[in-house]
Amino acid sequence: MRIKVLLAVCMLCGISGFAQSDPTLMTISGHPVSRSEFVYLYNKNNAPGVIQKTSLDDFLRKFIDYKLKVMAAHEAHLDTLATVKHIHSADQRLMSVPTNVGDTEMEAEARRIYAKIQRKTAQSGGWIRPAQILIRLSQRATKAQETDAQRRIETIYSTLQRGEDFYTLARQYSDDRESAPNGGRMPWIRRGETLKEFEDQVFSMQPGDISRPFISPLGWHILRLDDKQPTLAYDSLRTNLLRFVDQQNLRKQLSIDGRSLTDKVKAQIPAHEQALAEKQKWAERTDSDRRNQLREYEEGLLVCAISNRISSRSVVENDQAIAAYFKKHKKKYRWEQPRFQGIVFYAKDKADAKRIKALLKKRPFGEWEKLIRTASNRQSENQRPFAVGYFKVGDNALVDRKVFKKLSAVVPVTEFPITEAYGKKLKRPKTWSDVRLQVVADYRESLENEWLSALRKRYSVEIDKAVLATIKPLLQ
């Protein structure tokens, strides 16, 4: 009993000491935000290797906006969503350092699986880390929905061809809610873990390559290959391996204290799990890095959920509002150089070129790529080279030669010796569709700014200037 009392006193002293060493930096409508949380996120976003460092003042403003969105998500009860609760609960367990009875066996099982995976992976092409832009398309989509999805992915691809940043476009337009907040970046994968269409494309790419749009049962994809490695270090896969062991219920098949899981030992599990839960609570309270990691993950889910909700209410298919925004800010979207809106393609002969032009005539611009692909497949011919989109000088060698009359080198194609261009040259965008991605991005930004302005009025923010003054020495 004396030992238990002494332990309790030590624990209380530890909690008190931790509270004193981690003061409250700000209070948002009565909710305290610790200094360690701010420092943790600042250092993570300004880690070595980050090209554009954020100043303390700029990050403070962005951090407050982020926390206001979290407050709005809690107020909307998004923290009660089953997905958020389940993922947060699972990661709480897995981010703990394995010290309880049975965790040693889980670690050993994870390492055994790792060794097996590495052997198989090395034989099938290694590990890749892709990023994707996904435009979802239901298997039961209507013809109009199919056309719209293809138009969206083609517009995004044309924007990429003009040099826009892949990760920025993924954040703005990808329908993959898991990867979009991270610029479309996905975890390391190997063959057999995703769709065949996805793997056929990405495993043929080299780091830095960006694929053409392609379709799968999920919808339209554009991929970027970020990295490729024959093997990965255990630590980089550890969390996912432990999650796999946990989800597959392998813990019940392992031993506890070196004995099999007899009925007698199973009866002791509830007490063991209760002790684990208490230990987890204690670890969360004393380990600020672990606590901040858990909070970051949970709040990231909440911010993503509330942002998607606001976006879907205001932007999806709201063409009339976007057109009005474009009309109001039309001067902003003037081009310094003219653009060619159309297609450049290779043909077998003049008759073939004439047939292609007739196929496209009087059909919506957004359908052109699909029309050519369908025609090629129907005739069982090799895929003819072509490009559809908006092009300025320098974007495409064939456009430069055929439309802008530049002396650009064009690679000949033996099977398709004729080159043609079909479309129109634009001095300035006539409608918002001509600069769709930029207008939609700006429109969404204006909506978010209006939303944030309303949040700043709804919630009070009080910053402890004395605590703020102690932060600089803690920053990396």
LORO-407075 format. One record per residue (C-alpha): z, x, y. Coordinates in nm, 2 decimals. Last residue first. Example, Ala and Ser with C-alpha at 12.3 -4.5 7.8 and 13.67 -1.06 7.14 Angstrom:
2
<atom pz="0.71" px="1.37" py="-0.11"/>
<atom pz="0.78" px="1.23" py="-0.45"/>
***
This chain:
476
<atom pz="-3.53" px="1.43" py="2.47"/>
<atom pz="-3.30" px="1.21" py="2.66"/>
<atom pz="-2.92" px="1.24" py="2.64"/>
<atom pz="-2.88" px="1.45" py="2.95"/>
<atom pz="-3.06" px="1.17" py="3.15"/>
<atom pz="-2.84" px="0.89" py="3.04"/>
<atom pz="-2.51" px="0.94" py="3.23"/>
<atom pz="-2.65" px="0.79" py="3.56"/>
<atom pz="-2.73" px="0.47" py="3.38"/>
<atom pz="-2.36" px="0.44" py="3.28"/>
<atom pz="-2.25" px="0.46" py="3.65"/>
<atom pz="-2.54" px="0.22" py="3.75"/>
<atom pz="-2.41" px="-0.05" py="3.51"/>
<atom pz="-2.71" px="-0.28" py="3.51"/>
<atom pz="-2.67" px="-0.66" py="3.54"/>
<atom pz="-2.96" px="-0.88" py="3.43"/>
<atom pz="-2.95" px="-1.26" py="3.47"/>
<atom pz="-3.18" px="-1.48" py="3.26"/>
<atom pz="-3.39" px="-1.78" py="3.37"/>
<atom pz="-3.55" px="-1.62" py="3.68"/>
<atom pz="-3.65" px="-1.30" py="3.49"/>
<atom pz="-3.78" px="-1.52" py="3.21"/>
<atom pz="-4.01" px="-1.71" py="3.45"/>
<atom pz="-4.16" px="-1.39" py="3.58"/>
<atom pz="-4.20" px="-1.27" py="3.22"/>
<atom pz="-4.40" px="-1.59" py="3.14"/>
<atom pz="-4.62" px="-1.54" py="3.45"/>
<atom pz="-4.68" px="-1.18" py="3.36"/>
<atom pz="-4.76" px="-1.28" py="3.00"/>
<atom pz="-5.02" px="-1.53" py="3.13"/>
<atom pz="-5.18" px="-1.27" py="3.35"/>
<atom pz="-5.19" px="-1.02" py="3.06"/>
<atom pz="-5.36" px="-1.29" py="2.84"/>
<atom pz="-5.62" px="-1.34" py="3.11"/>
<atom pz="-5.68" px="-0.97" py="3.15"/>
<atom pz="-5.73" px="-0.93" py="2.77"/>
<atom pz="-5.95" px="-1.24" py="2.76"/>
<atom pz="-6.16" px="-1.10" py="3.05"/>
<atom pz="-6.20" px="-0.76" py="2.90"/>
<atom pz="-6.29" px="-0.89" py="2.56"/>
<atom pz="-6.54" px="-1.14" py="2.68"/>
<atom pz="-6.74" px="-0.93" py="2.92"/>
<atom pz="-7.07" px="-1.11" py="2.88"/>
<atom pz="-6.88" px="-1.42" py="2.76"/>
<atom pz="-6.73" px="-1.45" py="3.10"/>
<atom pz="-7.07" px="-1.55" py="3.23"/>
<atom pz="-7.34" px="-1.38" py="3.43"/>
<atom pz="-7.22" px="-1.02" py="3.38"/>
<atom pz="-7.40" px="-0.79" py="3.62"/>
<atom pz="-7.73" px="-0.61" py="3.63"/>
<atom pz="-7.83" px="-0.75" py="3.29"/>
<atom pz="-8.12" px="-0.63" py="3.07"/>
<atom pz="-8.24" px="-0.88" py="2.81"/>
<atom pz="-8.29" px="-0.91" py="2.44"/>
<atom pz="-8.52" px="-0.76" py="2.17"/>
<atom pz="-8.57" px="-0.39" py="2.10"/>
<atom pz="-8.81" px="-0.25" py="1.84"/>
<atom pz="-8.85" px="0.05" py="1.62"/>
<atom pz="-9.13" px="0.08" py="1.36"/>
<atom pz="-9.11" px="0.34" py="1.07"/>
<atom pz="-8.88" px="0.13" py="0.85"/>
<atom pz="-8.90" px="0.28" py="0.50"/>
<atom pz="-8.91" px="0.63" py="0.63"/>
<atom pz="-8.63" px="0.59" py="0.88"/>
<atom pz="-8.67" px="0.82" py="1.19"/>
<atom pz="-8.36" px="0.95" py="1.37"/>
<atom pz="-8.40" px="0.88" py="1.74"/>
<atom pz="-8.37" px="1.16" py="2.00"/>
<atom pz="-8.34" px="1.02" py="2.35"/>
<atom pz="-8.60" px="1.07" py="2.62"/>
<atom pz="-8.48" px="0.78" py="2.83"/>
<atom pz="-8.68" px="0.46" py="2.89"/>
<atom pz="-8.38" px="0.24" py="2.95"/>
<atom pz="-8.49" px="-0.03" py="2.70"/>
<atom pz="-8.67" px="0.15" py="2.41"/>
<atom pz="-8.54" px="0.51" py="2.44"/>
<atom pz="-8.18" px="0.44" py="2.56"/>
<atom pz="-8.15" px="0.15" py="2.33"/>
<atom pz="-8.25" px="0.37" py="2.04"/>
<atom pz="-8.00" px="0.64" py="2.14"/>
<atom pz="-7.71" px="0.39" py="2.16"/>
<atom pz="-7.42" px="0.40" py="2.40"/>
<atom pz="-7.56" px="0.66" py="2.64"/>
<atom pz="-7.70" px="0.42" py="2.90"/>
<atom pz="-7.52" px="0.08" py="2.87"/>
<atom pz="-7.52" px="-0.14" py="2.57"/>
<atom pz="-7.40" px="-0.50" py="2.50"/>
<atom pz="-7.42" px="-0.60" py="2.13"/>
<atom pz="-7.63" px="-0.59" py="1.82"/>
<atom pz="-7.73" px="-0.27" py="1.63"/>
<atom pz="-8.00" px="-0.23" py="1.36"/>
<atom pz="-8.08" px="-0.02" py="1.05"/>
<atom pz="-8.25" px="-0.23" py="0.77"/>
<atom pz="-8.04" px="-0.29" py="0.47"/>
<atom pz="-8.27" px="-0.22" py="0.17"/>
<atom pz="-8.48" px="-0.52" py="0.08"/>
<atom pz="-8.38" px="-0.80" py="-0.16"/>
<atom pz="-8.57" px="-1.05" py="0.05"/>
<atom pz="-8.28" px="-1.29" py="0.07"/>
<atom pz="-8.04" px="-1.00" py="0.14"/>
<atom pz="-8.25" px="-0.88" py="0.43"/>
<atom pz="-8.28" px="-1.23" py="0.58"/>
<atom pz="-7.90" px="-1.29" py="0.55"/>
<atom pz="-7.83" px="-0.96" py="0.72"/>
<atom pz="-8.07" px="-1.04" py="1.00"/>
<atom pz="-7.93" px="-1.39" py="1.06"/>
<atom pz="-7.57" px="-1.26" py="1.04"/>
<atom pz="-7.64" px="-1.01" py="1.31"/>
<atom pz="-7.81" px="-1.26" py="1.54"/>
<atom pz="-7.56" px="-1.54" py="1.52"/>
<atom pz="-7.35" px="-1.45" py="1.83"/>
<atom pz="-7.67" px="-1.44" py="2.04"/>
<atom pz="-7.73" px="-1.81" py="1.98"/>
<atom pz="-8.07" px="-1.88" py="1.83"/>
<atom pz="-8.37" px="-1.96" py="2.05"/>
<atom pz="-8.56" px="-1.66" py="1.91"/>
<atom pz="-8.38" px="-1.47" py="1.65"/>
<atom pz="-8.61" px="-1.54" py="1.35"/>
<atom pz="-8.92" px="-1.51" py="1.57"/>
<atom pz="-8.80" px="-1.16" py="1.67"/>
<atom pz="-8.75" px="-1.06" py="1.31"/>
<atom pz="-9.09" px="-1.20" py="1.21"/>
<atom pz="-9.26" px="-1.00" py="1.49"/>
<atom pz="-9.10" px="-0.68" py="1.37"/>
<atom pz="-9.22" px="-0.74" py="1.02"/>
<atom pz="-9.57" px="-0.81" py="1.14"/>
<atom pz="-9.55" px="-0.48" py="1.34"/>
<atom pz="-9.46" px="-0.28" py="1.04"/>
<atom pz="-9.16" px="-0.20" py="0.82"/>
<atom pz="-8.91" px="-0.27" py="1.10"/>
<atom pz="-8.62" px="-0.08" py="1.26"/>
<atom pz="-8.38" px="-0.26" py="1.50"/>
<atom pz="-8.24" px="-0.28" py="1.85"/>
<atom pz="-8.06" px="-0.60" py="1.94"/>
<atom pz="-7.96" px="-0.78" py="2.26"/>
<atom pz="-7.76" px="-0.76" py="2.58"/>
<atom pz="-7.87" px="-0.44" py="2.77"/>
<atom pz="-7.63" px="-0.35" py="3.04"/>
<atom pz="-7.68" px="-0.23" py="3.40"/>
<atom pz="-7.45" px="0.04" py="3.54"/>
<atom pz="-7.15" px="0.03" py="3.77"/>
<atom pz="-7.07" px="-0.31" py="3.62"/>
<atom pz="-6.90" px="-0.59" py="3.81"/>
<atom pz="-6.60" px="-0.74" py="3.64"/>
<atom pz="-6.34" px="-0.73" py="3.91"/>
<atom pz="-6.57" px="-0.91" py="4.15"/>
<atom pz="-6.55" px="-1.22" py="3.92"/>
<atom pz="-6.18" px="-1.27" py="3.96"/>
<atom pz="-6.17" px="-1.64" py="4.04"/>
<atom pz="-6.48" px="-1.71" py="3.83"/>
<atom pz="-6.33" px="-1.52" py="3.53"/>
<atom pz="-6.00" px="-1.71" py="3.55"/>
<atom pz="-6.19" px="-2.04" py="3.55"/>
<atom pz="-6.39" px="-1.93" py="3.25"/>
<atom pz="-6.07" px="-1.84" py="3.07"/>
<atom pz="-5.92" px="-2.18" py="3.15"/>
<atom pz="-6.23" px="-2.36" py="3.02"/>
<atom pz="-6.25" px="-2.14" py="2.71"/>
<atom pz="-5.91" px="-2.23" py="2.59"/>
<atom pz="-6.00" px="-2.17" py="2.22"/>
<atom pz="-5.67" px="-2.00" py="2.16"/>
<atom pz="-5.52" px="-1.88" py="2.49"/>
<atom pz="-5.22" px="-2.08" py="2.60"/>
<atom pz="-5.03" px="-2.21" py="2.30"/>
<atom pz="-5.14" px="-1.94" py="2.07"/>
<atom pz="-5.04" px="-1.67" py="2.31"/>
<atom pz="-4.69" px="-1.82" py="2.37"/>
<atom pz="-4.63" px="-1.85" py="2.00"/>
<atom pz="-4.77" px="-1.51" py="1.92"/>
<atom pz="-4.54" px="-1.36" py="2.18"/>
<atom pz="-4.24" px="-1.54" py="2.04"/>
<atom pz="-4.31" px="-1.41" py="1.68"/>
<atom pz="-4.39" px="-1.06" py="1.79"/>
<atom pz="-4.08" px="-1.04" py="2.00"/>
<atom pz="-3.87" px="-1.17" py="1.71"/>
<atom pz="-4.02" px="-0.93" py="1.45"/>
<atom pz="-3.96" px="-0.64" py="1.69"/>
<atom pz="-3.60" px="-0.77" py="1.74"/>
<atom pz="-3.54" px="-0.73" py="1.37"/>
<atom pz="-3.69" px="-0.39" py="1.34"/>
<atom pz="-3.53" px="-0.25" py="1.65"/>
<atom pz="-3.19" px="-0.39" py="1.56"/>
<atom pz="-3.20" px="-0.23" py="1.21"/>
<atom pz="-3.30" px="0.10" py="1.36"/>
<atom pz="-3.03" px="0.07" py="1.63"/>
<atom pz="-2.77" px="0.02" py="1.36"/>
<atom pz="-2.89" px="0.31" py="1.16"/>
<atom pz="-2.89" px="0.54" py="1.46"/>
<atom pz="-2.55" px="0.41" py="1.58"/>
<atom pz="-2.37" px="0.48" py="1.25"/>
<atom pz="-2.02" px="0.34" py="1.29"/>
<atom pz="-2.06" px="-0.04" py="1.30"/>
<atom pz="-2.36" px="-0.05" py="1.06"/>
<atom pz="-2.18" px="0.17" py="0.81"/>
<atom pz="-1.87" px="-0.06" py="0.82"/>
<atom pz="-2.08" px="-0.37" py="0.76"/>
<atom pz="-2.25" px="-0.19" py="0.47"/>
<atom pz="-1.92" px="-0.09" py="0.32"/>
<atom pz="-1.80" px="-0.45" py="0.33"/>
<atom pz="-2.12" px="-0.57" py="0.17"/>
<atom pz="-2.10" px="-0.30" py="-0.10"/>
<atom pz="-1.74" px="-0.40" py="-0.17"/>
<atom pz="-1.86" px="-0.76" py="-0.21"/>
<atom pz="-2.13" px="-0.64" py="-0.44"/>
<atom pz="-1.88" px="-0.46" py="-0.66"/>
<atom pz="-1.66" px="-0.76" py="-0.68"/>
<atom pz="-1.95" px="-0.98" py="-0.78"/>
<atom pz="-2.07" px="-0.71" py="-1.03"/>
<atom pz="-1.75" px="-0.70" py="-1.24"/>
<atom pz="-1.86" px="-0.99" py="-1.47"/>
<atom pz="-2.18" px="-0.80" py="-1.54"/>
<atom pz="-1.96" px="-0.51" py="-1.68"/>
<atom pz="-1.80" px="-0.74" py="-1.94"/>
<atom pz="-2.13" px="-0.91" py="-2.02"/>
<atom pz="-2.27" px="-0.57" py="-2.11"/>
<atom pz="-2.48" px="-0.38" py="-1.86"/>
<atom pz="-2.49" px="-0.05" py="-2.04"/>
<atom pz="-2.25" px="0.23" py="-1.95"/>
<atom pz="-2.30" px="0.55" py="-1.74"/>
<atom pz="-2.08" px="0.43" py="-1.45"/>
<atom pz="-2.32" px="0.14" py="-1.41"/>
<atom pz="-2.65" px="0.17" py="-1.60"/>
<atom pz="-3.00" px="0.05" py="-1.51"/>
<atom pz="-3.17" px="-0.27" py="-1.62"/>
<atom pz="-2.98" px="-0.48" py="-1.36"/>
<atom pz="-3.09" px="-0.24" py="-1.08"/>
<atom pz="-3.45" px="-0.30" py="-1.19"/>
<atom pz="-3.46" px="-0.64" py="-1.02"/>
<atom pz="-3.82" px="-0.59" py="-0.94"/>
<atom pz="-3.73" px="-0.65" py="-0.57"/>
<atom pz="-3.47" px="-0.37" py="-0.57"/>
<atom pz="-3.69" px="-0.11" py="-0.74"/>
<atom pz="-3.98" px="-0.20" py="-0.51"/>
<atom pz="-3.76" px="-0.18" py="-0.21"/>
<atom pz="-3.64" px="0.16" py="-0.32"/>
<atom pz="-4.00" px="0.27" py="-0.35"/>
<atom pz="-4.08" px="0.13" py="-0.01"/>
<atom pz="-3.79" px="0.32" py="0.15"/>
<atom pz="-3.87" px="0.64" py="-0.03"/>
<atom pz="-4.24" px="0.67" py="0.04"/>
<atom pz="-4.23" px="0.92" py="0.33"/>
<atom pz="-3.93" px="1.09" py="0.17"/>
<atom pz="-4.12" px="1.16" py="-0.15"/>
<atom pz="-4.38" px="1.37" py="0.02"/>
<atom pz="-4.74" px="1.24" py="-0.01"/>
<atom pz="-5.03" px="1.35" py="-0.22"/>
<atom pz="-5.41" px="1.40" py="-0.19"/>
<atom pz="-5.39" px="1.31" py="0.18"/>
<atom pz="-5.62" px="1.11" py="0.41"/>
<atom pz="-5.55" px="1.02" py="0.77"/>
<atom pz="-5.64" px="0.77" py="1.05"/>
<atom pz="-5.93" px="0.59" py="0.89"/>
<atom pz="-6.04" px="0.31" py="1.13"/>
<atom pz="-6.13" px="-0.02" py="0.99"/>
<atom pz="-6.31" px="-0.33" py="1.12"/>
<atom pz="-6.25" px="-0.64" py="0.92"/>
<atom pz="-6.38" px="-1.00" py="0.90"/>
<atom pz="-6.20" px="-1.26" py="0.69"/>
<atom pz="-5.93" px="-1.26" py="0.42"/>
<atom pz="-6.17" px="-1.30" py="0.12"/>
<atom pz="-6.36" px="-1.00" py="0.26"/>
<atom pz="-6.62" px="-0.94" py="0.53"/>
<atom pz="-6.74" px="-0.63" py="0.69"/>
<atom pz="-6.76" px="-0.50" py="1.05"/>
<atom pz="-6.89" px="-0.15" py="1.08"/>
<atom pz="-6.64" px="0.12" py="1.00"/>
<atom pz="-6.46" px="0.36" py="1.24"/>
<atom pz="-6.43" px="0.72" py="1.12"/>
<atom pz="-6.15" px="0.94" py="1.26"/>
<atom pz="-6.04" px="1.06" py="0.91"/>
<atom pz="-6.34" px="1.04" py="0.67"/>
<atom pz="-6.46" px="0.72" py="0.52"/>
<atom pz="-6.57" px="0.63" py="0.16"/>
<atom pz="-6.22" px="0.53" py="0.07"/>
<atom pz="-6.21" px="0.28" py="0.35"/>
<atom pz="-6.51" px="0.07" py="0.26"/>
<atom pz="-6.48" px="0.03" py="-0.11"/>
<atom pz="-6.10" px="-0.01" py="-0.06"/>
<atom pz="-6.13" px="-0.31" py="0.18"/>
<atom pz="-6.40" px="-0.48" py="-0.03"/>
<atom pz="-6.18" px="-0.43" py="-0.34"/>
<atom pz="-5.88" px="-0.59" py="-0.17"/>
<atom pz="-5.55" px="-0.40" py="-0.17"/>
<atom pz="-5.31" px="-0.19" py="-0.38"/>
<atom pz="-5.55" px="-0.07" py="-0.65"/>
<atom pz="-5.66" px="0.25" py="-0.48"/>
<atom pz="-5.39" px="0.41" py="-0.26"/>
<atom pz="-5.21" px="0.30" py="0.05"/>
<atom pz="-5.01" px="0.47" py="0.33"/>
<atom pz="-4.88" px="0.21" py="0.58"/>
<atom pz="-5.11" px="0.03" py="0.83"/>
<atom pz="-5.19" px="0.10" py="1.19"/>
<atom pz="-5.35" px="-0.20" py="1.36"/>
<atom pz="-5.22" px="-0.09" py="1.70"/>
<atom pz="-4.85" px="-0.12" py="1.59"/>
<atom pz="-4.81" px="-0.48" py="1.71"/>
<atom pz="-5.13" px="-0.56" py="1.52"/>
<atom pz="-5.01" px="-0.43" py="1.18"/>
<atom pz="-4.79" px="-0.71" py="1.06"/>
<atom pz="-4.95" px="-0.99" py="1.25"/>
<atom pz="-5.30" px="-0.92" py="1.11"/>
<atom pz="-5.50" px="-1.15" py="1.34"/>
<atom pz="-5.62" px="-0.85" py="1.54"/>
<atom pz="-5.72" px="-0.92" py="1.90"/>
<atom pz="-5.49" px="-0.75" py="2.16"/>
<atom pz="-5.30" px="-0.50" py="1.95"/>
<atom pz="-5.61" px="-0.41" py="1.75"/>
<atom pz="-5.81" px="-0.37" py="2.08"/>
<atom pz="-5.55" px="-0.12" py="2.21"/>
<atom pz="-5.55" px="0.07" py="1.88"/>
<atom pz="-5.93" px="0.11" py="1.87"/>
<atom pz="-5.96" px="0.25" py="2.23"/>
<atom pz="-6.28" px="0.14" py="2.40"/>
<atom pz="-6.57" px="0.39" py="2.37"/>
<atom pz="-6.88" px="0.16" py="2.42"/>
<atom pz="-6.91" px="0.14" py="2.04"/>
<atom pz="-6.56" px="-0.01" py="2.03"/>
<atom pz="-6.67" px="-0.28" py="2.27"/>
<atom pz="-6.97" px="-0.36" py="2.05"/>
<atom pz="-6.73" px="-0.38" py="1.75"/>
<atom pz="-6.50" px="-0.63" py="1.93"/>
<atom pz="-6.80" px="-0.85" py="2.03"/>
<atom pz="-6.92" px="-0.84" py="1.67"/>
<atom pz="-6.57" px="-0.94" py="1.54"/>
<atom pz="-6.55" px="-1.23" py="1.78"/>
<atom pz="-6.90" px="-1.36" py="1.71"/>
<atom pz="-6.84" px="-1.34" py="1.34"/>
<atom pz="-6.52" px="-1.55" py="1.37"/>
<atom pz="-6.70" px="-1.80" py="1.59"/>
<atom pz="-6.99" px="-1.84" py="1.35"/>
<atom pz="-6.76" px="-1.89" py="1.05"/>
<atom pz="-6.55" px="-2.14" py="1.25"/>
<atom pz="-6.86" px="-2.34" py="1.34"/>
<atom pz="-6.98" px="-2.35" py="0.98"/>
<atom pz="-6.64" px="-2.48" py="0.87"/>
<atom pz="-6.38" px="-2.26" py="0.71"/>
<atom pz="-6.26" px="-2.34" py="0.36"/>
<atom pz="-6.22" px="-1.98" py="0.25"/>
<atom pz="-6.03" px="-1.93" py="0.57"/>
<atom pz="-6.14" px="-1.67" py="0.82"/>
<atom pz="-5.90" px="-1.42" py="0.97"/>
<atom pz="-6.03" px="-1.17" py="1.23"/>
<atom pz="-5.88" px="-0.84" py="1.13"/>
<atom pz="-5.87" px="-0.51" py="1.32"/>
<atom pz="-5.76" px="-0.24" py="1.09"/>
<atom pz="-5.58" px="0.10" py="1.08"/>
<atom pz="-5.60" px="0.31" py="0.77"/>
<atom pz="-5.36" px="0.57" py="0.61"/>
<atom pz="-5.51" px="0.70" py="0.29"/>
<atom pz="-5.35" px="0.84" py="-0.03"/>
<atom pz="-5.53" px="1.02" py="-0.31"/>
<atom pz="-5.87" px="0.96" py="-0.45"/>
<atom pz="-5.81" px="0.82" py="-0.80"/>
<atom pz="-5.69" px="1.12" py="-1.00"/>
<atom pz="-5.43" px="1.23" py="-0.74"/>
<atom pz="-5.31" px="0.87" py="-0.73"/>
<atom pz="-5.23" px="0.85" py="-1.10"/>
<atom pz="-5.01" px="1.16" py="-1.10"/>
<atom pz="-4.85" px="1.07" py="-0.77"/>
<atom pz="-4.76" px="0.73" py="-0.89"/>
<atom pz="-4.58" px="0.86" py="-1.20"/>
<atom pz="-4.38" px="1.11" py="-1.00"/>
<atom pz="-4.29" px="0.84" py="-0.75"/>
<atom pz="-4.18" px="0.60" py="-1.02"/>
<atom pz="-3.94" px="0.86" py="-1.16"/>
<atom pz="-3.81" px="0.93" py="-0.81"/>
<atom pz="-3.74" px="0.56" py="-0.75"/>
<atom pz="-3.56" px="0.54" py="-1.08"/>
<atom pz="-3.34" px="0.83" py="-0.99"/>
<atom pz="-3.26" px="0.68" py="-0.65"/>
<atom pz="-3.18" px="0.35" py="-0.82"/>
<atom pz="-2.95" px="0.53" py="-1.06"/>
<atom pz="-2.77" px="0.70" py="-0.77"/>
<atom pz="-2.74" px="0.36" py="-0.61"/>
<atom pz="-2.55" px="0.22" py="-0.91"/>
<atom pz="-2.20" px="0.28" py="-0.78"/>
<atom pz="-2.23" px="0.31" py="-0.40"/>
<atom pz="-2.34" px="0.61" py="-0.21"/>
<atom pz="-2.71" px="0.54" py="-0.15"/>
<atom pz="-2.76" px="0.59" py="0.23"/>
<atom pz="-2.82" px="0.25" py="0.37"/>
<atom pz="-3.17" px="0.17" py="0.50"/>
<atom pz="-3.25" px="-0.02" py="0.19"/>
<atom pz="-2.97" px="-0.28" py="0.22"/>
<atom pz="-3.04" px="-0.36" py="0.58"/>
<atom pz="-3.41" px="-0.36" py="0.50"/>
<atom pz="-3.38" px="-0.65" py="0.26"/>
<atom pz="-3.16" px="-0.86" py="0.50"/>
<atom pz="-3.40" px="-0.81" py="0.79"/>
<atom pz="-3.70" px="-0.90" py="0.58"/>
<atom pz="-3.54" px="-1.22" py="0.45"/>
<atom pz="-3.39" px="-1.34" py="0.79"/>
<atom pz="-3.72" px="-1.28" py="0.98"/>
<atom pz="-3.93" px="-1.45" py="0.71"/>
<atom pz="-3.69" px="-1.75" py="0.68"/>
<atom pz="-3.71" px="-1.82" py="1.05"/>
<atom pz="-3.35" px="-1.85" py="1.19"/>
<atom pz="-3.41" px="-1.57" py="1.44"/>
<atom pz="-3.69" px="-1.79" py="1.59"/>
<atom pz="-3.42" px="-2.02" py="1.73"/>
<atom pz="-3.62" px="-2.07" py="2.05"/>
<atom pz="-3.32" px="-1.93" py="2.24"/>
<atom pz="-3.32" px="-1.63" py="2.01"/>
<atom pz="-3.69" px="-1.58" py="2.09"/>
<atom pz="-3.63" px="-1.61" py="2.46"/>
<atom pz="-3.35" px="-1.35" py="2.45"/>
<atom pz="-3.58" px="-1.12" py="2.26"/>
<atom pz="-3.84" px="-1.17" py="2.53"/>
<atom pz="-3.58" px="-1.08" py="2.79"/>
<atom pz="-3.49" px="-0.77" py="2.59"/>
<atom pz="-3.86" px="-0.65" py="2.60"/>
<atom pz="-3.88" px="-0.71" py="2.98"/>
<atom pz="-3.56" px="-0.51" py="3.03"/>
<atom pz="-3.70" px="-0.22" py="2.82"/>
<atom pz="-4.03" px="-0.23" py="3.01"/>
<atom pz="-3.84" px="-0.19" py="3.34"/>
<atom pz="-3.61" px="0.08" py="3.20"/>
<atom pz="-3.92" px="0.26" py="3.06"/>
<atom pz="-4.08" px="0.27" py="3.40"/>
<atom pz="-3.76" px="0.40" py="3.57"/>
<atom pz="-3.71" px="0.67" py="3.30"/>
<atom pz="-4.06" px="0.79" py="3.32"/>
<atom pz="-4.29" px="0.73" py="3.02"/>
<atom pz="-4.47" px="1.02" py="2.85"/>
<atom pz="-4.84" px="0.98" py="2.79"/>
<atom pz="-4.94" px="1.23" py="2.51"/>
<atom pz="-4.67" px="1.15" py="2.25"/>
<atom pz="-4.66" px="1.46" py="2.03"/>
<atom pz="-4.29" px="1.52" py="2.07"/>
<atom pz="-4.11" px="1.18" py="2.09"/>
<atom pz="-4.13" px="0.97" py="2.41"/>
<atom pz="-4.13" px="0.62" py="2.25"/>
<atom pz="-3.86" px="0.73" py="2.00"/>
<atom pz="-3.65" px="0.90" py="2.27"/>
<atom pz="-3.66" px="0.59" py="2.49"/>
<atom pz="-3.58" px="0.36" py="2.19"/>
<atom pz="-3.27" px="0.56" py="2.09"/>
<atom pz="-3.16" px="0.61" py="2.45"/>
<atom pz="-3.17" px="0.24" py="2.52"/>
<atom pz="-2.99" px="0.15" py="2.20"/>
<atom pz="-2.73" px="0.42" py="2.26"/>
<atom pz="-2.65" px="0.29" py="2.60"/>
<atom pz="-2.54" px="-0.04" py="2.46"/>
<atom pz="-2.68" px="-0.39" py="2.56"/>
<atom pz="-2.42" px="-0.65" py="2.62"/>
<atom pz="-2.51" px="-1.03" py="2.61"/>
<atom pz="-2.36" px="-1.23" py="2.91"/>
<atom pz="-2.69" px="-1.33" py="3.05"/>
<atom pz="-2.83" px="-0.98" py="3.00"/>
<atom pz="-2.56" px="-0.72" py="3.04"/>
<atom pz="-2.65" px="-0.36" py="3.09"/>
<atom pz="-2.56" px="0.00" py="2.99"/>
<atom pz="-2.25" px="-0.09" py="2.78"/>
<atom pz="-2.07" px="0.22" py="2.67"/>
<atom pz="-2.12" px="0.41" py="2.35"/>
<atom pz="-1.85" px="0.68" py="2.33"/>
<atom pz="-1.57" px="0.43" py="2.41"/>
<atom pz="-1.69" px="0.18" py="2.14"/>
<atom pz="-1.71" px="0.46" py="1.89"/>
<atom pz="-1.35" px="0.58" py="1.96"/>
<atom pz="-1.22" px="0.22" py="1.91"/>
<atom pz="-1.41" px="0.17" py="1.59"/>
<atom pz="-1.28" px="0.50" py="1.45"/>
<atom pz="-0.92" px="0.42" py="1.56"/>
<atom pz="-0.95" px="0.09" py="1.37"/>
<atom pz="-1.08" px="0.27" py="1.06"/>
<atom pz="-0.80" px="0.52" py="1.07"/>
<atom pz="-0.54" px="0.24" py="1.10"/>
<atom pz="-0.69" px="0.06" py="0.81"/>
<atom pz="-0.69" px="0.38" py="0.60"/>
<atom pz="-0.32" px="0.43" py="0.68"/>
<atom pz="-0.24" px="0.07" py="0.58"/>
<atom pz="-0.43" px="0.11" py="0.25"/>
<atom pz="-0.25" px="0.44" py="0.18"/>
<atom pz="0.09" px="0.28" py="0.24"/>
<atom pz="0.00" px="0.00" py="0.00"/>
***
